[in-house]
Amino acid sequence: MAKRLTSYRSNIITPTKDGGLLTLEDHIISVQDGKILSIHPFTRHDGDWQDYRDSIALPGFIDLHTHISQFHIRGAHETALLPWLENHIFPAEKLCENYDYARNISTLFFEDTIKKATSFCVIYTAPFREAADAAFEVASEMKVKAKIGMSLMDNNSPEYLTHSTDYALSNSIELDEKWRDPTLGHIFSPRFALSCSAELMRQIGKYAQDNDSFIQTHLSENHDEIRQVIKAFDTNSYTEVYESFGMLTKKTILGHAIHLSDEELDIIKQSGASIAHCPDSNFFLKSGVFPYKRVKDKAIPFALGSDIAAGTCLFMPYHAKMMNYTQDDSTLISAEEMLYRITLKSAEILNLDERIGSLESGKDADISFFKLPQELDFSAQALSPFFFTNDIFELKQFLIDGNERL
């Protein structure tokens, strides 16, 4: 039996496949059975409607890289990545060995993503099966969308987080077989090369390629990290480690990827892998500046991640602003590209651009309505203040699969 048709009268701003922008003033978005049934001018509408004429309608945001088990320690500062992990992150993740604790932090995390109009997250949990199970179960109950993976650590890690290669691999495979839905599915999540044995990475690469599974990991975030990886694996570059173990595929998402040679960028380009750019996190830990121009020139796909807890919040427009602010030259990043990198480009990387990432007929009804400040009139120009002064835009309503969440 079909659900009731609901129509929303508003002003639409949505990205297009070419990275452009479509603006539609005073239009009706009709939603039924979790999908956008149609979008048309109000002058052609016949029937009831909900009034969001004072708002802009945007697609639900997509967070391409975040850590659910670190949610409680945002803002815990340290001088660099590796001491930050040792002093703050690893002890915090140890708490998620407790299933009840992991459920609670997962609930708080997803409640906040809803408040921030994020409809899809790509998530690392702590390196415990309990943490991954809790995250999946809460996401399913709350009807939010995600790819979730247990951080994998079988080498060169604190004893209280280190598991056997078999534990890491077998539990990940079980999760991959259990959670296969495109909008709530598993992603293999070897934390980074320093925490994973050669055997684990080799097995993950083979399984993921054989089963068309997603992989996420961290790459070249910090100079000390890179030096240690090159020494540990006796290799020319960090990227070659992942390449040698078959971990670079069209379904691989590489977090950070800051300090890369041209040869490494070529390897990533040829593999079809994508990058999750985490500007707030890079700035917070002083890890370095993302090579925006070089990555774009190579046409390597990239989109944005909050990277909680080195990232300081879950609001993706803030991270889009930080993408702009953290470039150290005269690089200009337009508001339309900022929207694209937190919506449709992420959807393309996830192979979900036919379902999410923009407001179009037939797509999932993941829609946010932000109230325009009184001093602003609706036009494409409203998008710039939305990103740069987003505290003056109130989130009035948020839909995931057509369900009103506020």
C-alpha positions as CSV (number, residue, x, y, z in Angstrom):
1,M,0.0,0.0,0.0
2,A,1.4,3.4,-1.0
3,K,2.2,5.9,1.7
4,R,0.5,9.3,1.7
5,L,1.8,11.8,-0.7
6,T,3.4,14.8,1.0
7,S,4.3,18.0,-0.8
8,Y,6.7,20.7,0.3
9,R,6.7,24.2,-1.1
10,S,10.2,25.7,-1.0
11,N,13.2,27.1,-2.9
12,I,15.6,24.5,-4.2
13,I,19.4,24.5,-4.6
14,T,20.9,21.3,-5.8
15,P,24.2,20.2,-7.4
16,T,24.3,18.9,-10.9
17,K,26.5,16.1,-12.3
18,D,28.9,18.5,-14.0
19,G,29.6,20.2,-10.6
20,G,27.2,23.0,-11.4
21,L,24.2,24.3,-9.6
22,L,20.4,24.2,-10.2
23,T,18.3,26.8,-8.4
24,L,14.5,26.6,-8.5
25,E,12.4,29.3,-6.8
26,D,9.0,28.5,-5.4
27,H,8.8,24.9,-6.4
28,I,6.9,21.9,-5.0
29,I,8.8,18.7,-4.0
30,S,6.4,15.8,-3.8
31,V,7.5,12.9,-1.7
32,Q,5.9,9.4,-1.6
33,D,7.2,6.0,-0.4
34,G,10.6,7.5,0.6
35,K,11.3,8.9,-2.9
36,I,11.0,12.3,-4.6
37,L,8.0,11.7,-6.8
38,S,8.3,15.0,-8.7
39,I,9.6,18.5,-8.6
40,H,7.6,21.2,-10.4
41,P,6.7,24.9,-10.1
42,F,4.1,25.8,-7.5
43,T,2.0,27.4,-10.3
44,R,1.4,23.9,-11.7
45,H,0.6,22.3,-8.3
46,D,-2.9,21.0,-7.4
47,G,-3.3,19.8,-3.8
48,D,-2.1,20.4,-0.3
49,W,1.4,21.5,0.6
50,Q,3.6,22.2,3.6
51,D,5.0,25.8,3.6
52,Y,8.7,26.2,3.5
53,R,8.8,29.3,1.3
54,D,11.0,31.0,3.8
55,S,13.6,28.3,3.4
56,I,16.1,26.7,1.0
57,A,15.8,23.0,0.3
58,L,19.2,21.2,0.0
59,P,20.1,17.5,-0.4
60,G,21.1,15.6,2.7
61,F,24.8,16.0,3.4
62,I,27.3,13.1,3.1
63,D,30.2,12.7,5.5
64,L,32.9,10.6,3.7
65,H,35.2,9.9,6.7
66,T,34.4,9.9,10.4
67,H,35.0,7.9,13.6
68,I,32.0,7.2,15.7
69,S,34.0,5.9,18.7
70,Q,35.8,9.2,19.0
71,F,32.7,11.3,19.4
72,H,33.1,12.2,23.0
73,I,36.7,13.6,22.7
74,R,36.4,16.3,20.1
75,G,38.8,19.1,20.9
76,A,41.4,17.0,22.8
77,H,44.4,18.7,21.3
78,E,47.9,17.3,20.8
79,T,51.0,18.4,19.0
80,A,50.7,15.9,16.1
81,L,48.9,12.8,14.8
82,L,50.8,10.0,16.5
83,P,51.0,11.3,20.0
84,W,47.3,12.4,19.7
85,L,46.4,8.8,18.9
86,E,48.4,7.4,21.7
87,N,47.3,9.9,24.4
88,H,43.7,10.5,23.5
89,I,42.2,8.3,20.8
90,F,43.3,4.8,21.7
91,P,42.2,5.1,25.3
92,A,38.8,6.5,24.2
93,E,38.3,3.7,21.7
94,K,39.1,1.1,24.4
95,L,35.8,2.1,26.1
96,C,33.9,0.8,23.1
97,E,34.8,-2.8,23.9
98,N,31.7,-2.5,26.2
99,Y,28.6,-3.0,24.0
100,D,26.4,-0.8,26.1
101,Y,28.9,2.1,26.0
102,A,29.2,1.6,22.2
103,R,25.4,1.7,21.8
104,N,25.2,4.9,23.8
105,I,27.9,6.7,21.8
106,S,26.4,5.5,18.5
107,T,23.0,6.8,19.5
108,L,24.4,10.2,20.5
109,F,26.5,10.3,17.3
110,F,23.6,9.6,15.0
111,E,21.3,12.0,16.8
112,D,23.8,14.7,16.1
113,T,24.2,13.8,12.4
114,I,20.4,14.3,12.1
115,K,20.6,17.7,13.8
116,K,23.3,18.6,11.3
117,A,21.3,17.4,8.3
118,T,23.7,14.6,7.4
119,S,21.9,11.7,5.8
120,F,24.9,9.4,5.1
121,C,28.2,8.7,6.9
122,V,31.2,6.6,6.2
123,I,32.3,5.4,9.6
124,Y,35.2,3.7,11.4
125,T,34.3,2.2,14.8
126,A,36.8,1.1,17.5
127,P,38.6,-2.2,16.8
128,F,36.1,-4.4,18.5
129,R,33.3,-6.4,17.0
130,E,31.0,-5.1,19.8
131,A,31.6,-1.5,18.7
132,A,30.7,-2.4,15.0
133,D,27.6,-4.4,16.0
134,A,26.4,-1.6,18.2
135,A,26.9,1.0,15.4
136,F,25.1,-1.1,12.8
137,E,22.2,-1.9,15.1
138,V,21.6,1.7,16.2
139,A,21.9,2.9,12.6
140,S,19.3,0.3,11.5
141,E,16.9,1.2,14.4
142,M,17.3,5.0,13.7
143,K,16.9,4.5,10.0
144,V,20.0,6.4,9.1
145,K,22.3,5.6,6.2
146,A,26.0,4.6,6.5
147,K,28.9,2.5,5.6
148,I,30.5,1.1,8.8
149,G,33.7,-0.7,9.4
150,M,35.6,-2.0,12.5
151,S,39.0,-0.4,12.7
152,L,41.5,-3.2,12.0
153,M,44.7,-3.3,14.1
154,D,46.8,-6.5,14.3
155,N,50.2,-5.0,14.5
156,N,52.3,-2.2,16.1
157,S,49.5,-1.0,18.3
158,P,48.6,-0.8,22.0
159,E,48.1,-4.2,23.4
160,Y,44.6,-3.4,24.6
161,L,43.5,-2.6,21.0
162,T,45.5,-5.2,19.1
163,H,43.8,-8.3,17.8
164,S,45.0,-11.3,15.9
165,T,44.9,-11.2,12.1
166,D,42.2,-13.9,12.2
167,Y,40.0,-11.9,14.5
168,A,40.3,-8.7,12.4
169,L,39.7,-10.6,9.1
170,S,37.0,-13.1,10.1
171,N,34.9,-10.5,11.9
172,S,35.2,-8.1,9.0
173,I,34.1,-10.8,6.6
174,E,31.1,-11.7,8.8
175,L,30.1,-8.0,8.9
176,D,30.6,-7.7,5.1
177,E,28.4,-10.8,4.5
178,K,25.7,-9.6,6.9
179,W,25.4,-5.9,6.0
180,R,25.2,-5.6,2.2
181,D,22.5,-3.0,1.7
182,P,23.8,-0.1,-0.4
183,T,22.6,2.5,2.2
184,L,23.6,0.5,5.3
185,G,26.6,-1.6,4.5
186,H,30.0,-2.7,5.6
187,I,33.3,-1.2,4.6
188,F,36.7,-2.9,5.3
189,S,38.6,-0.5,7.6
190,P,42.3,-1.2,8.1
191,R,43.2,1.8,10.2
192,F,46.5,2.6,8.5
193,A,49.5,0.7,7.3
194,L,51.3,1.1,10.7
195,S,48.6,-0.8,12.6
196,C,48.2,-3.6,10.0
197,S,50.3,-6.6,9.2
198,A,51.3,-7.3,5.6
199,E,49.2,-10.5,5.7
200,L,46.0,-8.7,6.9
201,M,46.3,-6.1,4.2
202,R,47.0,-8.7,1.5
203,Q,43.9,-10.7,2.6
204,I,41.7,-7.6,2.7
205,G,42.8,-6.6,-0.7
206,K,42.1,-10.0,-2.2
207,Y,38.7,-10.5,-0.5
208,A,37.5,-7.0,-1.4
209,Q,38.5,-7.4,-5.0
210,D,36.9,-10.8,-5.2
211,N,33.7,-9.7,-3.6
212,D,33.5,-6.1,-4.9
213,S,33.6,-4.7,-1.4
214,F,34.5,-1.2,-0.2
215,I,37.8,-0.4,1.7
216,Q,38.7,2.7,3.7
217,T,42.0,3.6,5.3
218,H,44.3,6.5,6.1
219,L,47.1,7.6,3.8
220,S,50.0,10.1,4.2
221,E,48.4,12.3,6.9
222,N,51.6,13.1,8.9
223,H,55.4,13.2,8.1
224,D,56.4,11.0,11.0
225,E,53.7,8.5,10.1
226,I,55.1,8.4,6.5
227,R,58.7,7.9,7.6
228,Q,57.7,5.0,9.9
229,V,55.6,3.3,7.1
230,I,58.4,3.6,4.6
231,K,60.9,2.1,7.1
232,A,58.6,-0.7,8.3
233,F,57.7,-1.9,4.8
234,D,61.0,-1.0,3.1
235,T,59.3,0.7,0.2
236,N,59.6,3.9,-1.8
237,S,56.3,5.4,-0.8
238,Y,53.3,5.0,1.5
239,T,51.0,4.6,-1.5
240,E,53.0,1.7,-2.9
241,V,52.3,-0.2,0.3
242,Y,48.6,-0.3,-0.3
243,E,49.1,-0.9,-4.0
244,S,51.4,-3.9,-3.4
245,F,48.7,-5.5,-1.3
246,G,45.9,-5.0,-3.8
247,M,44.1,-2.5,-1.5
248,L,43.7,0.3,-4.1
249,T,40.5,-0.3,-6.1
250,K,37.6,1.8,-7.5
251,K,35.9,1.2,-4.2
252,T,38.8,2.4,-2.0
253,I,38.5,5.6,0.0
254,L,41.8,7.1,1.2
255,G,41.5,9.5,4.2
256,H,43.7,12.7,4.2
257,A,46.2,11.9,1.4
258,I,48.1,15.1,2.1
259,H,51.8,14.5,1.4
260,L,51.9,12.7,-1.9
261,S,54.4,12.7,-4.8
262,D,53.3,13.0,-8.3
263,E,54.1,9.3,-8.7
264,E,51.8,8.5,-5.8
265,L,49.0,10.6,-7.3
266,D,49.4,8.7,-10.6
267,I,49.1,5.4,-8.7
268,I,45.9,6.5,-7.1
269,K,44.5,7.9,-10.3
270,Q,45.2,4.6,-12.2
271,S,43.6,2.5,-9.5
272,G,40.4,4.5,-9.5
273,A,40.5,5.1,-5.8
274,S,39.1,8.2,-4.2
275,I,40.2,10.6,-1.4
276,A,38.3,11.8,1.6
277,H,39.6,15.3,2.3
278,C,39.4,16.3,6.0
279,P,40.3,19.9,6.1
280,D,39.3,20.7,9.7
281,S,41.2,17.7,11.0
282,N,44.3,18.5,9.0
283,F,44.2,22.1,10.4
284,F,43.6,20.9,14.0
285,L,46.6,18.6,14.1
286,K,48.7,20.8,11.9
287,S,49.2,17.7,9.6
288,G,49.6,19.8,6.4
289,V,47.7,21.3,3.5
290,F,45.7,19.1,1.2
291,P,47.1,19.3,-2.4
292,Y,43.8,20.6,-3.8
293,K,45.1,21.8,-7.2
294,R,47.3,18.8,-7.8
295,V,44.5,16.3,-7.0
296,K,42.0,18.2,-9.2
297,D,44.5,18.4,-12.1
298,K,44.9,14.6,-11.9
299,A,41.1,14.3,-11.9
300,I,41.2,12.1,-8.8
301,P,37.8,11.9,-7.2
302,F,37.6,13.5,-3.8
303,A,34.9,14.7,-1.3
304,L,34.8,15.8,2.3
305,G,34.8,14.1,5.7
306,S,34.4,15.5,9.2
307,D,37.0,13.1,10.6
308,I,35.6,13.3,14.2
309,A,37.4,13.6,16.6
310,A,40.3,15.5,15.0
311,G,37.6,17.3,13.1
312,T,35.7,19.3,15.6
313,C,32.0,19.0,14.5
314,L,29.7,17.0,12.3
315,F,28.3,19.9,10.3
316,M,29.5,19.3,6.8
317,P,29.0,22.9,5.5
318,Y,31.5,23.9,8.1
319,H,34.0,21.5,6.7
320,A,33.3,22.8,3.2
321,K,34.2,26.3,4.5
322,M,37.4,24.9,6.0
323,M,38.2,23.4,2.6
324,N,38.3,26.9,1.3
325,Y,40.0,28.5,4.3
326,T,42.9,26.0,4.7
327,Q,44.3,26.4,1.2
328,D,47.5,28.4,1.6
329,D,47.5,30.2,-1.8
330,S,45.1,32.2,-3.9
331,T,42.9,29.1,-4.6
332,L,39.3,30.0,-5.0
333,I,36.7,27.4,-4.2
334,S,33.1,28.4,-5.1
335,A,30.0,27.8,-3.0
336,E,28.7,25.5,-5.7
337,E,31.8,23.3,-5.5
338,M,31.5,23.4,-1.7
339,L,28.0,22.0,-2.0
340,Y,29.0,19.4,-4.6
341,R,31.8,18.1,-2.4
342,I,29.5,17.3,0.5
343,T,26.6,15.9,-1.5
344,L,26.7,14.6,-5.1
345,K,30.5,14.0,-5.4
346,S,30.4,11.8,-2.2
347,A,27.4,9.9,-3.7
348,E,29.4,9.2,-6.9
349,I,32.3,7.9,-4.9
350,L,29.9,5.6,-3.0
351,N,28.3,4.5,-6.3
352,L,25.0,5.9,-5.0
353,D,24.6,8.9,-7.2
354,E,21.5,7.4,-8.8
355,R,19.9,7.5,-5.3
356,I,21.3,10.3,-3.2
357,G,23.4,13.5,-3.4
358,S,21.0,15.8,-5.2
359,L,17.3,16.6,-5.4
360,E,15.8,14.9,-8.4
361,S,12.7,12.9,-9.2
362,G,13.2,9.3,-8.4
363,K,15.9,9.8,-5.8
364,D,15.7,9.1,-2.1
365,A,13.9,11.9,-0.3
366,D,16.8,13.1,1.8
367,I,16.1,16.8,2.1
368,S,17.0,19.6,4.5
369,F,15.1,22.8,4.8
370,F,17.2,25.7,6.1
371,K,15.4,29.0,6.9
372,L,16.7,32.0,5.0
373,P,17.6,34.9,7.2
374,Q,15.2,37.8,6.7
375,E,17.8,40.0,5.1
376,L,18.5,37.5,2.3
377,D,16.4,36.9,-0.8
378,F,16.5,33.6,-2.5
379,S,18.9,33.1,-5.4
380,A,22.0,31.2,-6.2
381,Q,23.8,33.9,-4.3
382,A,22.3,32.7,-1.0
383,L,24.6,29.7,-1.1
384,S,27.7,31.7,-0.3
385,P,26.4,33.1,3.0
386,F,25.0,29.6,3.8
387,F,28.6,28.3,3.9
388,F,30.5,31.2,5.3
389,T,27.9,32.4,7.9
390,N,26.0,29.2,8.4
391,D,25.2,29.9,12.0
392,I,22.4,32.3,10.8
393,F,20.6,29.6,8.9
394,E,18.2,27.6,11.1
395,L,17.5,23.9,10.2
396,K,13.7,23.8,10.1
397,Q,13.1,20.3,8.9
398,F,15.2,17.3,7.7
399,L,13.9,14.3,5.8
400,I,15.7,10.9,5.4
401,D,13.8,8.6,3.0
402,G,10.9,11.0,3.3
403,N,10.6,10.6,7.1
404,E,10.6,13.9,8.9
405,R,13.3,13.8,11.6
406,L,12.9,17.1,13.5
